[in-house]
Amino acid sequence: MNKINFFVVADNAEVRGGKIYIEGIFDSINSNNYPAKHRSFIIAINFEIVPGRHSHSFIIKNDVQDIIKSPTFDFDVLPNSTRHQFLHRVNDLPIPKEGKYIVEAYVDDKLIGETYFIAKTTSQSNYA
């Protein structure tokens, strides 16, 4: 059985001294117009899984299409280490239109969870 402990999108994340440092967790992306492109962000996920050989991947999609399908990452889970975490850097994500973008996480080709962000148009009046 898989259990997600956290699953977020953020500006940056890194591992230092065995700890994950996550910076700038967000749930929306703003642009003056669309289509747009998000330069870089991190998908951070931590989950528990049974020991054995497994695979992990993710998909980012909107209501019309899959935007990104990641490669599949194979990994081994030892009996005394059933908690796993991944940091995925996404560069130059195309954002064709405003709306909800869902990030789905898969283990062994089975959906284990999802998170999302909203793409919005930036209003010039927000900067007055």
C-alpha positions, 0 to 999 in steps of 0.5 A: 500500500502506498501512502503520500506524506507530502506532495507539493510544487515549489520554486526550489528544493534541495537535500542537505545533510539528509533533509529536504529544504523546500522553498516557495511552495505555490498553488498559482502561476501568474502571467500577463498573457497566454500561452506562457512558459514557467521557467523552472520549479520543483515537484517534491513528493515523499511516500511510503511503499512496500519493499521491492523494485518499483518505478515512479513517474509523473504527468502534468496536464490541464483539462485538454491535454497532457503537458509533460509525461516524465520518464520512468524512474526505477528504484529499490525499496529496502525492508528497513527503508520504506519511505522514499522521496523524489525531487523533480526539476521541471524546466520551461513548462509550457502553459498554453492557457489559464486554468487548473494544471494537475500534477499526477504521481504514479508508482508502478504505473498506478496513480498514487496521488495528485496536486495542482496549481492554477494559471492566472492572468496578472492584472496590471492593477495588482502592481499599483 
